[in-house]
Amino acid sequence: MGGTTAHRSRSGATKRAPSRRGDPVARLRAICLAMPEADERISHGAPTWFAGRGKVFATLDDHHHGAKHLSVWLPAAPGAQEALVDADPRRFFRPPYVGGAGWVGVVLDNRPNWSVVALLVEQAYRHVARKSLVALLPPPG
């Protein structure tokens, strides 16, 4: 059984997450909280990450309303959702509620490529964060 590791958001709130490297929620949490001034709060019953005091850049779907997979929903630039879903519909999907606004769902319980997940989280953050927060990130590359 894995222990827990404390995670502290930029706002100073301590969060507890399983320390097992294989835990997809812990890995997602670490990726999200690495963004400048990222803040995690429960929204609609699920862990959700905000760009500072601004907009949502990631929300966890832990089989909400009977969803087949553990996933993260991310706001995406125009056209990105379609490109990802068309390229790999087993890993990407149009999530309910927010899919019509261009958000993309990323399946997490099917051995995701965590480098791709981290890149998509960063892109989602850049898409919604204030310019002053985006400026704190390294240049995209």
PyMOL commands that set and color helices and strands:
alter all, ss='L'
color gray80, all
select helices_A, chain A and resi 24-33+64-66+80-87+99-101+114-128+131-134
alter helices_A, ss='H'
color red, helices_A
select strands_A, chain A and resi 4-8+14-18+38-43+46-51+56-62+70-74+92-93+104-107
alter strands_A, ss='S'
color yellow, strands_A
deselect
rebuild
show_as cartoon
